[in-house]
Amino acid sequence: GPFAGALRHSMKISARNVLKGTVLSVDKGATTSHVKIEISPGQVVTASITNEAVESLKLVAGGPAYAVIKASDVMVAVD
């Protein structure tokens, strides 16, 4: 979509929501893929995106990627 295009061209979005990492795996389903991105040693973010997006972004294991977090709420917890 237009957001992905803007991301590729400018990367001018709030830095706290962008985590640079390396693709660990791309698990393709019928219409969606689960993409695991390691953002620091042992810290993995999993995203569910369309297979079309995987192809458009040319995501492959070992390749670079950014996890861009979009959330309407942020919760805080302690234990």
N, C-alpha and C positions, 0 to 999 in steps of 0.2 A: 504494500500500500504506500501512500504518500509519506507516511511517517518513516518507513524503512529507507526510502529514497533520501529524505532530509537527513537522516542519521548518517548515511554513507557520505553525503556531500559536505556536511558542516560539523557534525558532532557538537553543536552548540546547544547542549541541554544541561540541566542541572547535574553537576558532577557527582553529587552524593548518590544519585540514582543510577549511575553507570558503573558497572563493575567489570574491569577488563580481565579476561581469562583465556583458558585454552579448552577447546571442545574435547571432552573425554569420550563421549559416545553419542551416536544418533540412532535411536531405536524407532524405525519407521513402522507405523500402523497403516490401516486402510486409508485414512485421510489425514491423520495427525502424527507427528513425530514427537518423541520425548528426547530433548537435547540436554545432556549433562555438561555443564561448564564448570571447570575448577577455577575458582577466583583467587585462591591462595592454597598452599599445601594442605590437603585434607578438607578444604571448604568447598562444597559443591552446590551449585544452584541448578535445579532442574526446571526446564521450561517446556510447555506443551504448545507447539506451533504447527501450522499447516505444513504438509509435505511440500506444497508449492513454495512456501517461504524458505524451507530448507534448501531447495534447489536454487531459488533466486539468490540466496545469500551464499551459496556454494559451501555449505557447512560440512566439514569432514573432521573425523577424529584427529586430534593433533594440531588442528588449525586454530588460529586466533578468533576470538569472538568477544562481544560485550554482552553482559546480562544487563538489560535496561529494566529497572523495576518501576512498574506503574501501579500505584495503590491509592485507594481513596482513604484508607485508614492505616495508621501505624499504631500498633499496640506495644506496651511495655510491660515486662514481667520480671519478677525476681523470685529466687527460691531460697 
